[in-house]
Amino acid sequence: MAEIIEQKANSLIVQVKIDLSGHSLMEIENRVLDACNEMGCLATEKALEKFDTDGSPIQLGAQKLTSRDQSNKEYQTPYGVVEIKRHVYQTSQGGKIYCPLEAKANIIQGATPKFAQQLSHKYSTMNAPTVCRDLLENHNRKISHSYVQDVTEWVGSIAQAKEELWEYDTPSLNEAISTIVISLDGAYVLMREEGYREAMVGNISLYDVTGKRQHTIYLGEAPEHGKGTFLQRLETEITKIKKQYPNASFVGIADGASSNWGFLEKHTSLQLLDFYHVTEYLADISHAAYPKKKDKAKRDIWLHQHCTDLKETTGFVEVLIKETEELERKKSLTKTVREKLSAALTYLTNHRHMMDYVGHLKKKLPIGSGVTEAACKTLVKQRLCGSGMRWKEKGMKVILSLRALVQSKGRWLQFWDKIDQYGAQPCL
């Protein structure tokens, strides 16, 4: 049992009594957790009261508001539900109710800021039933699925509304940044009404002179025709990072999609075809070099050697193209193998000017968009592609906005610092 034994202007002394009897430490720990929650509710209740008015008239913009009276309201906190009396206001003509306490304390859908932060973080990584189960089993907090979604949707709407207004600081890095790699890719997600569509992922990665990645900024965007919103957001981030690192080399790495390169060529001085996408085409070529089923070992050796040569031998791409052209003349190839071989030859020929892997490795530059590939998995697939999941665009945008903030080191806490500073209304 917890009780307040002393209260001053800005401090509380709370006394708590905990029963330590029992044979199980887990049983005792659950009592400790309940006591901490009870103590947290008492303290939060008193903290909330500090954000209320004394009932005097207030001015809100051009409007004068007067208190209707104090009314009871329950608020959700990390520790439990607290109920307090607070003033609510209206104009003399009536109309919309305004609660100064909720505005000043940044209450979000009845949740205190810390609890809204916890709920939205959890929901960005887990579905609603799992979040509720986690809260109940690990925090002794019972919350409904719909409430988790309502709070997270509000938080996500703030993130989306403030994307162009709120700037986030890059973490302080101990190493000098010499290269910045920009990559983008897509991952298919099942929509509720449109079938599978491509969600976009982008990242800006900062590398030091040794080629070690020091920091990455992640972006995610729900499927959209033309990718205009996504590309505009990525361009905004690129502009900011160029101001911060004006002397760095900017490199674009992506797969062969022409839409990627049309964007990257505007923002980078050097472009490189993702090495690991190229190896997929080399695997197709290996089946033309050794088409028989019993030749698997030879195919593996061929693929390994050609991948190595592509990274270590200057000008090897021209050798590879010539070898592929010679393989096309083989008459014994099946239709499927020949079609894949032809696609590989076209791919290599069209992108031969972006395959200087030897030069990049000598400069200790990355040669693959592995960071983006990983982001497609961690940002999109892990959360949005669970069994039976189908998404509406609005819900997906919320999740991707929050996951990008969480995964970009330092941004999640900066985001909440800005809510603390500017308020929790998306439209402000």
N, C-alpha and C positions, 0 to 999 in steps of 0.2 A: 504494500500500500504506500502511495506517495502523497505527501501533503506539503503545502507551502507554509513554512514556519516564520518567514520574514520576507517582507517586500519593501524595497525602497524605490526611488525614482527610476533607476536604470539597473536594478539588480534584484535577483531572487535568491533565497536560500530554500532549497527543497529537501525535505527529509523523506527517505524511502526505507521501508522495512521489507526485507526479503527472507522468506523461509528457505533455509538451506538443508532441511531434512530430506531424506529420500535416499534410495540405493543407487540411483542413476544420475550421473553428472549431466546427461542430456536433459533430464527432468528438471534439474536445478537451473540449468542454463535457460530453459524456456521460461522459468519463473523470473530470472534476471531480465530476459528480453521483455517480458510483459511489464515488469517494473520500470524498465527504461522507457518503454512506450508510454506508460502512465505518466511518468515524470515529464516526458517530452510534450505530451498533451497539455499538462498544466502550464509549462513554460510558454508554449506556443499560444495558448489562450491569452495569457497576459501580454505577450508580444503583439498579438493582433490588436488588442485594445489600444495600444499606443498609436496605431494608425488611424483611429477614429477621430471625429471632431467632437467638440463639446456641445454641438447642437445649434451653434450660431449660424446665421445665414452665410452663404458663401457665394462667390462670383465664379461662374464657369464660362469663360469667354465673355460674350455680351449678355449672358443670362444671369439673373439673380435667382438663386435657389434657396428654399427654406426647408428645414427639417420637418418631415411628416411626423416623426416619432422614432423611437428605437424599436426595432423588431428583431426577433431571434433568427439566427441563421447558422446552419452547420457548415463547417469547412473541413475538407479532407487534408490531413497532414501526413508526413511520413510515419507518425506514431499512432495515428488513430483519428477519430472524428472529434472535433471540438465544437461546441455550440456557444455563441456569444450574442449579446445584444449590440447592435450597431445602428447608427443613424442612417436613414435613407432620405433623399431629397427630391423635390419637384419644384417646378416653377409655379407661380400663382395660378396659371391656367391649367395646371395638371400636366399630363403628358408622361414622357419616359422617366422612370425612376433612376436616380443616380446614387451610387453608394461610394462616398469618398474613401472609406476604408479599403474597399476592393481595388480602387484605382491606385491608391498610394502604396498598398502592399503588393501590387502586381498579382492579384488573385487570378487564376486561370481556370475557368469553368468550375469554380468552387474549390479548387486545389491551391494550396500554398505554393509559392514558386519552387521550393525545394522538392515537394512531392510531384509537381508537374515536370520538373527536370528528371526525376527518377522514372516516372511513368513513360515519358516520351523516349528516354534512352532505352529502357527495357523493350518498349514496343518497336523501336527501330531495329532491334535484334531478334525479337521473338514475336510470335503471333499472340493475339489477345488472350486466348485460354491459357497459354503457357505463362504469360505475364501474371495473370491472376493466380495461377497455381504457385508460381514462385513467391509472390507476395504473401500468400496464405501460409505456405509451408516453411518459408525462410524468414518472414518478417512478422508473422501473426497478424496480417492485414487482409481483410476480406473486401475485395473491390469487384464490381461487375465488369464484364467484357465491354459493354457499351461505354462505360465511363472512361476506361483506358483509351478507347478509340476517340472519344469526344475531346479529351484533354490533349491527346497527341495531335489530332487534326488542328486544334487551335495553335499549338506550338509550331506545327509545320507551316501553318498559314503565316505566322510571323516570319519564319525563316525565308519563305518565298517572297513575301512582301518587301523584305529588307535586303534582299540579295544585292541590289545595286547601290543601296544607301550605306550599308554597314561594311566597313573594311576590316579585315582581320590581319593581325600582325603575324609575320613569319616568325617561328620560334628562333631565339638567339642560337646561332650556330657557331661552333668553335672553329670550323674549317672554312677556308676561303672557297667560294663557289665559282667554278670556272665554266661549267657547262649546265645548260638547262634543257631538258628533253621534254618535248610536248608530244603526247600521243592521244589517240582517240579510237574507240572501237564500239561495238554494239553487242547486245545480248538479247535473245528473244524471250519474251514473257507472254504468258497466256492472258489475254484480256477477256473481260466478261462477255462482251458482245461482238468483238472483232477478230477473235482467234489470236494467233500468235503475231505479235508485232515487236519491233526492235527498240529496246530502250538503249539510250546512249550513255557511254562512260568516257570521261576524259581525265587526264592527269597531267600535272606539271611537276616534273621531278628535278631536284637540285643535286648536282654532283660536284664533288671536290676534285682537286687536281690528280688524285690517285684513282679516280673513277668510282669512288664509293658514294652511294646515294645517301644524302644527308636529310632530305625532307621531301615529302610529296603532298601536293594539293589534289584532292579528288573532287570530281563533279559527276553527278548523275542526273539524267533527265528522262521523263516518261516518253513513250513513243509519240512522235509528232511528224507530220508530213513536211518534208523539207528541212527538218532539224534546225529551224531558224532560232528558236529560243535557246537550244543547247549551244549552238555555235556562238551566239551573242554572249552568253554567260562565259564560255571558255575564252572568248576574245577579251572580255573585261578582265578576267584573271591574268591573262597574258600581258595586257597593258600595265597592270599594277606591278607584276613581277619584273617587267623590263625596266620600269622606273627604279626599282630597288636594286637590280643587278644590271646596269647599263653596259658593263664591260664583258659580260658572260657571252659565250657562244650559244646560240639557240639552234637546237637540232630537232627535226621532226622525224618520228619513227611511227610507222603504221603498216597495215597490210596493203594489198594492191588496189583497194577500192578508190576509184577516181575522185569521189566526193571528199575523201580524206585529204588527198594531195592538193586539191583546189584550195582547201583551207590552210593547210600547213605551209604551202609555198609562200603564202602572204606573210607568215609570221616567223619563219625560220630561214636561216641562211644556208642550212645544210639539211638534206633529206636522205633518209636511209630506209630501205625496205626491211621490214622486220625479218630477221634471220630465221626465226622459227617457223614463220609462214612459208618461207622459201624451202625449208627442209621437207615440208609436206609435199611440195611439187617434186623435190628430188626423189622422194619415196615412190611417186608415180613413175618417174623416169626409170628407177631401178627395176620396176616390173617389166619395162620394155627391154632393158639390158639383159635381164635373166627372167624370162616369162614362165618358165616351168615351175610347178609346185615344188619339185625336189631341189630347186635352186635357191631356197630361202637363205641358206648360209652365205651363198655368193652375193645375193641381194643385200644382205646386212653388211657384208664387208664393203661392197660397192658404195652403199649409202654412207657408211662411216667415213670412208676415205674421201669421198667427194665433199662431204660437209667440212671435213678437216681442211681440204685444199681450198675451199671457198673462203675459209677464215685465215689461211696462212700463206696462200700463193697469190701474188699480185697478178691481176688480169685473168684469173682462172675462170671468171664468168664467161669470157669469150670462148675458152676451151670447152666449157660445159654446153654452151649454145651450139657449137659446132658438133659436139658429140651427140647432142639431142637430135640435130638435123640428120645425122647419119643413121640414127636409130629409126627415124621416120621412114627410111627407105626399106626397112625390113618388111618382107611380105607375109611373114608368119604370125604377125601380131593379131590378137583378137580385136574385135570392134571396140570393146570397152577400154582395153589397154591403149589402143591407138588414139581414141578420143582424149583420154587423160594425158597422153604424151603430147598431143597437139596443144592442149590447153596449157601444159607446162612450158612448152616452147614459146607460146605467145606471151605468157607471163614473164618469162626470163628476158625475152627480146624487148618487151615494152618497158621493163624496169632495169635494164642493164646499167643505166647511169646512176642508179641508187643502190648499188650493191658493193661498195668499196669497204668490205668488212675488214680487210687487212689494214687499211689506213685508219679506220676508226679504232681498232684494237691497239694500234701503235700509239695513238693519242689517248689511250685509256678511256675511250668513249664507249657507252653501251651499244650493242648491236641488235637488241631485241626489245620488244614492247612487253616484256614479261610483267612489268608493273601493271600495265593496263589489262593484260590477260587476267592477272590475279584480281584486279579491281572488278572486272566483269563477274568474277566468281563471288568475291566477298561483298561487293556493293549491291549486286543485282541477284545473282542466282541463289545464294544461300538464304536470302530473306523472301524473295518474290516467287521462287519456283518450287515451293514445297508441294507435296502431294495434294491435289484437289484445289489448289489456289487459282483463283481467277480475279483479275483486278479491274477496277475502274481507274480512269486516268487520274482523278483527283487524289484517290488514296495512294496510288503509286508515287505521285509527285511528292506527297508528304513524306513517305518512307525514304525515298531517294535523297531528298533534301536533308533529312535528319541523319541518315547514314553517312552522307558525305561530310557533314560537320563532325560527326563522331570519329570518322577514320582519318580526317586531316588533323594531324597532331596540333593541339592547342586551340582549335576552333570551337569545340563544344563549350568549353568554359568561357571563352571570349564571347560567344553568342549569348550566354546567360548573363554575363557581366553587362552586356548591352541592354538586355531586357531589364536588368536591375536599374540601369541608368535612364533608359528612354521609355520604359513602360511595356505592357504586355498586350497592347492593342495593335493588330496588324495594320490598321488604316492610318495610324498616327505617324 
